Amino acid sequence: MSEILKKPFKEAIGEVEWYLLSRALKECQFNQKKAAKRLGLSYDQFRGIKKKYAGRI
């Protein structure tokens, strides 16, 4: 956790978003609708964030 505090704000937020998104996808067996619900996002919000990190997942 302390490592993330050493990073610029936008980079740290990106890492947290990516972590939560990828974790939810794995836990929901890559079902995007279930992962969105688990994160409290609409399906469209989830897809927008996923698109932002398309190369990482």
Backbone as a printed PyTorch tensor [residue, N CA C, xyz], in Angstrom:
tensor([[[  0.8150,  -1.1960,   0.0000],
         [  0.0000,   0.0000,   0.0000],
         [  0.8570,   1.2570,   0.0000]],

        [[  1.9260,   1.2590,   0.7370],
         [  2.7500,   2.4670,   0.7960],
         [  3.4030,   2.7760,  -0.5420]],

        [[  3.6130,   1.7610,  -1.3660],
         [  4.2160,   1.9860,  -2.6830],
         [  3.3130,   2.8330,  -3.5730]],

        [[  2.0240,   2.5840,  -3.4810],
         [  1.0870,   3.3250,  -4.3330],
         [  1.0570,   4.8020,  -3.9440]],

        [[  1.3380,   5.0990,  -2.6920],
         [  1.3420,   6.4900,  -2.2260],
         [  2.5200,   7.2840,  -2.7750]],

        [[  3.5040,   6.5900,  -3.3060],
         [  4.6800,   7.2460,  -3.8690],
         [  4.4850,   7.6100,  -5.3450]],

        [[  3.3880,   7.1770,  -5.9190],
         [  3.1350,   7.4000,  -7.3430],
         [  2.2980,   8.6580,  -7.5440]],

        [[  2.3600,   9.2390,  -8.7400],
         [  1.4640,  10.3670,  -9.0510],
         [  0.0130,   9.9160,  -8.9290]],

        [[ -0.8530,  10.8520,  -8.5670],
         [ -2.2550,  10.5420,  -8.2890],
         [ -2.9350,   9.7660,  -9.4160]],

        [[ -2.8400,  10.2620, -10.6490],
         [ -3.5370,   9.6070, -11.7600],
         [ -3.0270,   8.1930, -11.9960]],

        [[ -1.7320,   7.9910, -11.8500],
         [ -1.1570,   6.6530, -12.0250],
         [ -1.6490,   5.7150, -10.9270]],

        [[ -1.7120,   6.2020,  -9.7000],
         [ -2.1830,   5.3880,  -8.5770],
         [ -3.6470,   5.0120,  -8.7590]],

        [[ -4.4670,   5.9670,  -9.1610],
         [ -5.8890,   5.6880,  -9.3920],
         [ -6.0470,   4.6610, -10.5060]],

        [[ -5.2540,   4.7850, -11.5610],
         [ -5.3020,   3.8230, -12.6590],
         [ -4.9740,   2.4230, -12.1940]],

        [[ -3.9790,   2.2890, -11.3380],
         [ -3.6150,   0.9710, -10.8250],
         [ -4.7240,   0.3760,  -9.9790]],

        [[ -5.3690,   1.2060,  -9.1740],
         [ -6.4650,   0.7200,  -8.3390],
         [ -7.6400,   0.3000,  -9.2100]],

        [[ -7.9900,   1.1170, -10.2000],
         [ -9.0840,   0.7620, -11.1170],
         [ -8.7840,  -0.5570, -11.8220]],

        [[ -7.5810,  -0.6740, -12.3370],
         [ -7.2080,  -1.9010, -13.0530],
         [ -7.2610,  -3.1120, -12.1360]],

        [[ -6.7550,  -2.9660, -10.9210],
         [ -6.7650,  -4.0710,  -9.9610],
         [ -8.1900,  -4.5190,  -9.6570]],

        [[ -9.0650,  -3.5720,  -9.3280],
         [-10.4430,  -3.9090,  -8.9940],
         [-11.1750,  -4.5380, -10.1740]],

        [[-10.9600,  -3.9830, -11.3560],
         [-11.6090,  -4.5010, -12.5550],
         [-11.1550,  -5.9280, -12.8580]],

        [[ -9.8630,  -6.1480, -12.8590],
         [ -9.3530,  -7.4820, -13.1980],
         [ -9.7370,  -8.5090, -12.1370]],

        [[ -9.7260,  -8.0960, -10.8800],
         [-10.1130,  -9.0090,  -9.7970],
         [-11.5830,  -9.4050,  -9.9230]],

        [[-12.4390,  -8.4250, -10.1810],
         [-13.8700,  -8.7100, -10.3390],
         [-14.1140,  -9.6290, -11.5330]],

        [[-13.4110,  -9.3790, -12.6350],
         [-13.5770, -10.2440, -13.8120],
         [-13.1780, -11.6820, -13.4970]],

        [[-12.0670, -11.8730, -12.8250],
         [-11.6120, -13.2270, -12.4860],
         [-12.5930, -13.9120, -11.5470]],

        [[-13.0480, -13.1700, -10.5210],
         [-13.9770, -13.7580,  -9.5500],
         [-15.3240, -14.1060, -10.1780]],

        [[-15.7020, -13.3750, -11.2140],
         [-16.9820, -13.6200, -11.8980],
         [-16.7950, -14.4420, -13.1630]],

        [[-15.6640, -15.1100, -13.2650],
         [-15.3490, -15.9720, -14.4000],
         [-15.5020, -15.2240, -15.7270]],

        [[-15.0340, -13.9760, -15.7320],
         [-15.0000, -13.1080, -16.9100],
         [-16.3820, -12.7640, -17.4670]],

        [[-17.4080, -12.9020, -16.6300],
         [-18.7470, -12.4470, -16.9910],
         [-18.8090, -10.9540, -16.6540]],

        [[-18.8670, -10.1250, -17.6790],
         [-18.7800,  -8.6830, -17.4880],
         [-19.9890,  -8.1040, -16.7570]],

        [[-21.1680,  -8.6180, -16.9970],
         [-22.3530,  -8.1100, -16.3030],
         [-22.2690,  -8.3930, -14.8050]],

        [[-21.8300,  -9.5860, -14.4480],
         [-21.6840,  -9.9240, -13.0330],
         [-20.5740,  -9.1060, -12.3860]],

        [[-19.4780,  -8.9060, -13.1040],
         [-18.3620,  -8.1170, -12.5710],
         [-18.7880,  -6.6660, -12.3510]],

        [[-19.5560,  -6.1170, -13.2770],
         [-20.0500,  -4.7460, -13.1260],
         [-20.9300,  -4.6420, -11.8870]],

        [[-21.8230,  -5.5900, -11.7160],
         [-22.7090,  -5.5850, -10.5560],
         [-21.9120,  -5.7010,  -9.2670]],

        [[-20.9070,  -6.5540,  -9.2480],
         [-20.0680,  -6.7310,  -8.0610],
         [-19.3710,  -5.4300,  -7.6760]],

        [[-19.0010,  -4.6400,  -8.6810],
         [-18.3100,  -3.3760,  -8.4220],
         [-19.2690,  -2.2060,  -8.1980]],

        [[-20.5640,  -2.4540,  -8.3500],
         [-21.5470,  -1.3910,  -8.1620],
         [-21.5780,  -0.4180,  -9.3260]],

        [[-21.2470,  -0.9190, -10.5100],
         [-21.2390,  -0.1060, -11.7250],
         [-22.3200,  -0.5840, -12.6760]],

        [[-22.7420,   0.3070, -13.5570],
         [-23.6080,  -0.1410, -14.6420],
         [-22.7240,  -0.9010, -15.6290]],

        [[-23.3680,  -1.6680, -16.4760],
         [-22.6100,  -2.4090, -17.4840],
         [-21.8370,  -1.4530, -18.3870]],

        [[-22.4670,  -0.3240, -18.7620],
         [-21.7990,   0.6460, -19.6260],
         [-20.6020,   1.2990, -18.9300]],

        [[-20.7420,   1.6170, -17.6480],
         [-19.6130,   2.1800, -16.9040],
         [-18.4580,   1.1840, -16.8610]],

        [[-18.7940,  -0.0600, -16.5980],
         [-17.7830,  -1.1130, -16.5350],
         [-17.0440,  -1.2390, -17.8650]],

        [[-17.8140,  -1.2460, -18.9600],
         [-17.2020,  -1.3820, -20.2890],
         [-16.2900,  -0.2020, -20.6010]],

        [[-16.6740,   0.9920, -20.1750],
         [-15.8390,   2.1640, -20.4110],
         [-14.5070,   2.0600, -19.7000]],

        [[-14.5320,   1.6040, -18.4530],
         [-13.2900,   1.4390, -17.7040],
         [-12.4620,   0.3150, -18.3080]],

        [[-13.1280,  -0.7670, -18.6910],
         [-12.4170,  -1.9040, -19.2980],
         [-11.7260,  -1.4730, -20.5900]],

        [[-12.4010,  -0.6620, -21.3830],
         [-11.8330,  -0.1820, -22.6400],
         [-10.5830,   0.6650, -22.3730]],

        [[-10.6240,   1.4430, -21.3000],
         [ -9.5030,   2.2940, -20.9270],
         [ -8.2390,   1.4750, -20.6650]],

        [[ -8.4180,   0.2540, -20.1570],
         [ -7.2810,  -0.6090, -19.8010],
         [ -7.2150,  -1.8620, -20.6770]],

        [[ -7.7060,  -1.7850, -21.8860],
         [ -7.8460,  -2.9530, -22.7680],
         [ -6.5510,  -3.7510, -22.9280]],

        [[ -5.4220,  -3.1290, -22.9970],
         [ -4.1670,  -3.8410, -23.2080],
         [ -3.6290,  -4.5290, -21.9730]],

        [[ -4.1570,  -4.2070, -20.8060],
         [ -3.6240,  -4.7460, -19.5520],
         [ -4.3110,  -6.0160, -19.1060]],

        [[ -5.5420,  -6.2440, -19.5680],
         [ -6.3080,  -7.4160, -19.0760],
         [ -6.2980,  -8.5000, -20.1120]]])
